[in-house]
């Protein structure tokens, strides 16, 4: 089975006036199916640029990126957008839920873009909400939900199209400590029980501690790549 993500000497150069800045400078790594990887590093280290490239939001300046064995460098912009919608589930710090739309419809949104019939969309969205333990909140608007509940809805939305990879960008950044651990416990269970490949970008060591592998970026390169004994996760109570 091919690696979900394989990069070879990946570079990304940004022009700032007459100055060029190397956001990535020769990054080579693999992320295998079923891995749970945390990406850490200070601001400006390249971790967000790396996430944007592997999530089909940006293209590298040089090097190669293979997704499930396919050379992404050969993809058109339309193919990139299609792969992003079908193969990647995104979880953001700010949840990015539509404010006047019930939770169920928010979760259905990726399936709307994919052209799935309404009856099947609703069934899949309910199943995703059930997986993250908030099926009873299906008809609630985001402003009727706590931050932790909103993030669970966002995770359900990321799951609903059965993506090959979930990318979570600072998923606990807007949450208190207890809720952060609840959300990371949920993400860990999705990885352990469902085999979902997950990459979490974070500044927080207590968040990275849930991953089984930690990549630390510095100055556009991978400074360290270590196996981690993850935080034990209790069984779900919902």
C-alpha positions as a Markdown table, in Angstrom:
| # | Residue | x | y | z |
|---|---|---|---|---|
| 1 | Unk | 0.0 | 0.0 | 0.0 |
| 2 | Unk | 1.3 | 3.4 | -0.9 |
| 3 | Unk | 2.1 | 6.1 | 1.6 |
| 4 | Unk | -0.8 | 8.6 | 2.0 |
| 5 | Unk | 1.8 | 11.4 | 1.9 |
| 6 | Unk | 5.3 | 11.1 | 0.4 |
| 7 | Unk | 7.4 | 14.2 | -0.1 |
| 8 | Unk | 10.9 | 14.3 | -1.6 |
| 9 | Unk | 13.1 | 17.4 | -1.2 |
| 10 | Unk | 10.0 | 19.6 | -1.0 |
| 11 | Unk | 10.7 | 23.4 | -1.2 |
| 12 | Unk | 8.6 | 26.5 | -1.1 |
| 13 | Unk | 10.0 | 29.9 | -1.9 |
| 14 | Unk | 8.0 | 33.1 | -1.3 |
| 15 | Unk | 9.1 | 36.4 | -2.9 |
| 16 | Unk | 9.0 | 39.4 | -0.6 |
| 17 | Unk | 10.0 | 42.4 | -2.7 |
| 18 | Unk | 13.6 | 41.7 | -3.8 |
| 19 | Unk | 14.0 | 39.1 | -1.0 |
| 20 | Unk | 13.2 | 35.4 | -1.3 |
| 21 | Unk | 12.2 | 33.5 | 1.8 |
| 22 | Unk | 12.4 | 29.7 | 1.9 |
| 23 | Unk | 9.4 | 28.5 | 3.9 |
| 24 | Unk | 10.3 | 24.9 | 3.1 |
| 25 | Unk | 13.9 | 23.9 | 2.4 |
| 26 | Unk | 14.2 | 20.2 | 1.3 |
| 27 | Unk | 11.5 | 18.4 | 3.3 |
| 28 | Unk | 11.4 | 14.6 | 2.7 |
| 29 | Unk | 9.0 | 12.4 | 4.7 |
| 30 | Unk | 6.4 | 9.7 | 4.4 |
| 31 | Unk | 3.0 | 9.5 | 6.3 |
| 32 | Unk | 1.7 | 6.0 | 6.1 |
| 33 | Unk | -2.0 | 4.9 | 6.2 |
| 34 | Unk | -3.4 | 4.8 | 9.7 |
| 35 | Unk | -0.7 | 7.1 | 11.2 |
| 36 | Unk | -1.4 | 9.8 | 13.7 |
| 37 | Unk | 1.3 | 12.5 | 13.3 |
| 38 | Unk | 1.7 | 15.8 | 15.1 |
| 39 | Unk | 3.6 | 18.6 | 13.4 |
| 40 | Unk | 5.2 | 21.1 | 15.8 |
| 41 | Unk | 7.5 | 24.1 | 15.5 |
| 42 | Unk | 7.7 | 27.8 | 16.2 |
| 43 | Unk | 5.9 | 30.4 | 14.0 |
| 44 | Unk | 7.7 | 30.6 | 10.6 |
| 45 | Unk | 9.1 | 27.1 | 10.9 |
| 46 | Unk | 7.3 | 25.8 | 7.8 |
| 47 | Unk | 4.7 | 23.6 | 9.4 |
| 48 | Unk | 1.6 | 25.5 | 8.1 |
| 49 | Unk | 3.2 | 25.7 | 4.6 |
| 50 | Unk | 3.7 | 22.0 | 4.7 |
| 51 | Unk | 0.1 | 21.4 | 5.7 |
| 52 | Unk | -1.2 | 23.6 | 2.9 |
| 53 | Unk | 0.8 | 21.7 | 0.3 |
| 54 | Unk | -0.2 | 18.2 | 1.5 |
| 55 | Unk | -3.8 | 19.4 | 1.7 |
| 56 | Unk | -3.8 | 20.6 | -1.9 |
| 57 | Unk | -4.2 | 24.2 | -0.9 |
| 58 | Unk | -0.8 | 25.3 | -2.3 |
| 59 | Unk | 1.9 | 23.9 | -4.7 |
| 60 | Unk | 5.6 | 23.5 | -3.8 |
| 61 | Unk | 8.3 | 25.5 | -5.6 |
| 62 | Unk | 10.4 | 22.4 | -6.0 |
| 63 | Unk | 10.7 | 18.8 | -5.1 |
| 64 | Unk | 8.0 | 16.1 | -5.4 |
| 65 | Unk | 4.7 | 15.3 | -3.6 |
| 66 | Unk | 3.0 | 12.0 | -4.0 |
| 67 | Unk | -0.5 | 11.4 | -2.6 |
| 68 | Unk | -1.4 | 7.7 | -2.3 |
| 69 | Unk | 1.2 | 7.0 | -5.0 |
| 70 | Unk | 0.0 | 9.7 | -7.4 |
| 71 | Unk | 2.4 | 12.5 | -8.5 |
| 72 | Unk | 0.6 | 15.7 | -7.4 |
| 73 | Unk | 2.9 | 17.7 | -9.6 |
| 74 | Unk | 1.1 | 16.5 | -12.7 |
| 75 | Unk | -2.4 | 17.6 | -11.3 |
| 76 | Unk | -4.3 | 20.4 | -12.9 |
| 77 | Unk | -6.0 | 23.0 | -10.7 |
| 78 | Unk | -9.3 | 21.3 | -11.2 |
| 79 | Unk | -7.8 | 17.9 | -10.2 |
| 80 | Unk | -6.3 | 19.5 | -7.1 |
| 81 | Unk | -9.7 | 21.0 | -6.1 |
| 82 | Unk | -11.4 | 17.6 | -6.7 |
| 83 | Unk | -8.8 | 15.7 | -4.6 |
| 84 | Unk | -9.1 | 18.3 | -1.8 |
| 85 | Unk | -12.9 | 17.9 | -1.7 |
| 86 | Unk | -12.8 | 14.1 | -1.9 |
| 87 | Unk | -9.7 | 13.0 | -0.1 |
| 88 | Unk | -9.0 | 15.6 | 2.6 |
| 89 | Unk | -11.0 | 16.4 | 5.7 |
| 90 | Unk | -10.1 | 19.7 | 7.3 |
| 91 | Unk | -10.5 | 20.7 | 11.0 |
| 92 | Unk | -9.7 | 24.4 | 11.9 |
| 93 | Unk | -9.1 | 26.3 | 15.1 |
| 94 | Unk | -12.1 | 28.5 | 14.5 |
| 95 | Unk | -14.5 | 25.6 | 13.5 |
| 96 | Unk | -15.6 | 27.4 | 10.2 |
| 97 | Unk | -19.2 | 26.4 | 10.6 |
| 98 | Unk | -21.9 | 28.3 | 8.7 |
| 99 | Unk | -23.5 | 30.4 | 11.5 |
| 100 | Unk | -27.2 | 30.3 | 10.3 |
| 101 | Unk | -27.1 | 26.6 | 9.4 |
| 102 | Unk | -28.0 | 23.6 | 11.6 |
| 103 | Unk | -25.2 | 21.2 | 12.6 |
| 104 | Unk | -26.6 | 18.5 | 10.2 |
| 105 | Unk | -26.5 | 20.8 | 7.2 |
| 106 | Unk | -23.0 | 21.9 | 8.1 |
| 107 | Unk | -21.8 | 18.3 | 8.2 |
| 108 | Unk | -23.5 | 17.6 | 4.8 |
| 109 | Unk | -21.7 | 20.4 | 3.1 |
| 110 | Unk | -18.8 | 18.4 | 1.6 |
| 111 | Unk | -21.3 | 15.9 | 0.2 |
| 112 | Unk | -23.3 | 18.8 | -1.4 |
| 113 | Unk | -20.1 | 19.8 | -3.3 |
| 114 | Unk | -19.6 | 16.2 | -4.2 |
| 115 | Unk | -23.1 | 16.0 | -5.8 |
| 116 | Unk | -24.4 | 13.3 | -3.5 |
| 117 | Unk | -28.3 | 13.0 | -3.5 |
| 118 | Unk | -30.0 | 14.6 | -0.5 |
| 119 | Unk | -31.3 | 11.4 | 1.1 |
| 120 | Unk | -27.9 | 9.8 | 1.1 |
| 121 | Unk | -26.3 | 13.0 | 2.3 |
| 122 | Unk | -28.5 | 13.2 | 5.4 |
| 123 | Unk | -27.9 | 9.5 | 6.2 |
| 124 | Unk | -24.1 | 10.0 | 6.0 |
| 125 | Unk | -24.2 | 13.2 | 8.0 |
| 126 | Unk | -26.2 | 11.6 | 10.8 |
| 127 | Unk | -23.7 | 8.7 | 10.9 |
| 128 | Unk | -20.8 | 11.1 | 11.2 |
| 129 | Unk | -22.5 | 13.0 | 14.0 |
| 130 | Unk | -23.1 | 9.7 | 15.8 |
| 131 | Unk | -19.4 | 8.8 | 15.4 |
| 132 | Unk | -18.3 | 11.9 | 17.2 |
| 133 | Unk | -21.0 | 11.6 | 19.9 |
| 134 | Unk | -23.3 | 14.6 | 19.1 |
| 135 | Unk | -26.1 | 13.1 | 17.0 |
| 136 | Unk | -28.7 | 14.8 | 19.3 |
| 137 | Unk | -27.4 | 18.2 | 18.3 |
| 138 | Unk | -28.2 | 17.7 | 14.6 |
| 139 | Unk | -30.7 | 20.6 | 14.5 |
| 140 | Unk | -28.9 | 23.0 | 16.7 |
| 141 | Unk | -27.3 | 26.2 | 15.2 |
| 142 | Unk | -23.6 | 26.8 | 16.0 |
| 143 | Unk | -24.4 | 29.7 | 18.4 |
| 144 | Unk | -26.5 | 27.3 | 20.5 |
| 145 | Unk | -23.4 | 25.1 | 21.0 |
| 146 | Unk | -20.3 | 25.2 | 23.2 |
| 147 | Unk | -16.9 | 25.4 | 21.6 |
| 148 | Unk | -16.2 | 21.8 | 22.2 |
| 149 | Unk | -19.5 | 20.8 | 20.6 |
| 150 | Unk | -18.8 | 23.0 | 17.6 |
| 151 | Unk | -15.4 | 21.4 | 17.1 |
| 152 | Unk | -17.1 | 18.0 | 17.3 |
| 153 | Unk | -19.5 | 19.1 | 14.5 |
| 154 | Unk | -16.4 | 20.3 | 12.5 |
| 155 | Unk | -14.8 | 16.9 | 13.0 |
| 156 | Unk | -17.9 | 15.2 | 11.8 |
| 157 | Unk | -17.9 | 17.4 | 8.7 |
| 158 | Unk | -14.2 | 16.4 | 8.1 |
| 159 | Unk | -15.2 | 12.7 | 8.4 |
| 160 | Unk | -18.4 | 12.6 | 6.4 |
| 161 | Unk | -16.8 | 11.9 | 3.0 |
| 162 | Unk | -14.5 | 9.2 | 4.3 |
| 163 | Unk | -11.3 | 11.0 | 3.4 |
| 164 | Unk | -7.9 | 9.5 | 3.1 |
| 165 | Unk | -6.4 | 12.1 | 5.4 |
| 166 | Unk | -7.7 | 14.5 | 8.1 |
| 167 | Unk | -5.7 | 17.7 | 8.6 |
| 168 | Unk | -6.3 | 19.5 | 11.9 |
| 169 | Unk | -4.8 | 22.9 | 12.2 |
| 170 | Unk | -4.5 | 24.0 | 15.8 |
| 171 | Unk | -7.8 | 22.1 | 16.6 |
| 172 | Unk | -7.8 | 23.0 | 20.3 |
| 173 | Unk | -6.6 | 26.6 | 20.0 |
| 174 | Unk | -9.9 | 28.1 | 20.9 |
| 175 | Unk | -10.8 | 25.7 | 23.7 |
| 176 | Unk | -10.2 | 25.5 | 27.4 |
| 177 | Unk | -7.9 | 22.8 | 28.8 |
| 178 | Unk | -10.5 | 20.2 | 29.7 |
| 179 | Unk | -12.4 | 20.6 | 26.4 |
| 180 | Unk | -9.0 | 20.4 | 24.5 |
| 181 | Unk | -8.3 | 17.0 | 26.1 |
| 182 | Unk | -11.8 | 15.8 | 25.3 |
| 183 | Unk | -11.4 | 16.8 | 21.6 |
| 184 | Unk | -7.9 | 15.2 | 21.4 |
| 185 | Unk | -9.3 | 12.1 | 23.0 |
| 186 | Unk | -12.0 | 12.0 | 20.3 |
| 187 | Unk | -9.4 | 12.5 | 17.5 |
| 188 | Unk | -7.2 | 9.7 | 19.0 |
| 189 | Unk | -10.2 | 7.3 | 19.1 |
| 190 | Unk | -11.0 | 8.1 | 15.4 |
| 191 | Unk | -7.4 | 7.1 | 14.6 |
| 192 | Unk | -7.3 | 4.0 | 16.8 |
| 193 | Unk | -10.8 | 2.6 | 16.2 |
| 194 | Unk | -11.4 | 3.7 | 12.6 |
| 195 | Unk | -7.8 | 3.7 | 11.3 |
| 196 | Unk | -8.1 | 7.2 | 9.9 |
| 197 | Unk | -4.8 | 8.9 | 9.0 |
| 198 | Unk | -4.5 | 12.1 | 10.9 |
| 199 | Unk | -2.1 | 15.0 | 10.9 |
| 200 | Unk | -2.4 | 17.7 | 13.6 |
| 201 | Unk | -0.5 | 21.0 | 13.4 |
| 202 | Unk | 0.0 | 22.5 | 16.9 |
| 203 | Unk | 2.1 | 24.7 | 19.1 |
| 204 | Unk | 1.1 | 22.8 | 22.2 |
| 205 | Unk | 3.1 | 19.9 | 23.5 |
| 206 | Unk | 0.2 | 18.5 | 25.5 |
| 207 | Unk | -1.8 | 18.3 | 22.2 |
| 208 | Unk | 1.1 | 16.7 | 20.3 |
| 209 | Unk | 1.4 | 14.2 | 23.1 |
| 210 | Unk | -1.7 | 12.4 | 21.8 |
| 211 | Unk | 0.1 | 11.5 | 18.5 |
| 212 | Unk | 2.1 | 8.4 | 17.9 |
| 213 | Unk | 4.7 | 10.3 | 15.9 |
| 214 | Unk | 5.9 | 13.9 | 16.2 |
| 215 | Unk | 7.6 | 15.9 | 13.4 |
| 216 | Unk | 9.3 | 19.1 | 14.6 |
| 217 | Unk | 9.9 | 21.8 | 12.0 |
| 218 | Unk | 12.5 | 24.6 | 12.2 |
| 219 | Unk | 13.7 | 27.0 | 9.5 |
| 220 | Unk | 11.8 | 25.1 | 6.8 |
| 221 | Unk | 13.3 | 21.7 | 7.5 |
| 222 | Unk | 12.4 | 18.7 | 9.7 |
| 223 | Unk | 14.5 | 19.1 | 12.8 |
| 224 | Unk | 13.4 | 15.9 | 14.4 |
| 225 | Unk | 11.1 | 12.9 | 13.6 |
| 226 | Unk | 10.4 | 10.8 | 16.7 |
| 227 | Unk | 8.0 | 8.0 | 17.7 |
| 228 | Unk | 5.9 | 8.9 | 20.7 |
| 229 | Unk | 4.1 | 6.9 | 23.3 |
| 230 | Unk | 0.7 | 8.6 | 23.2 |
| 231 | Unk | -1.5 | 9.8 | 26.0 |
| 232 | Unk | -3.8 | 6.9 | 27.0 |
| 233 | Unk | -7.3 | 7.7 | 25.8 |
| 234 | Unk | -10.3 | 6.5 | 27.9 |
| 235 | Unk | -13.2 | 4.9 | 26.2 |
| 236 | Unk | -15.9 | 7.2 | 24.9 |
| 237 | Unk | -18.8 | 7.9 | 27.3 |
| 238 | Unk | -21.2 | 9.1 | 24.6 |
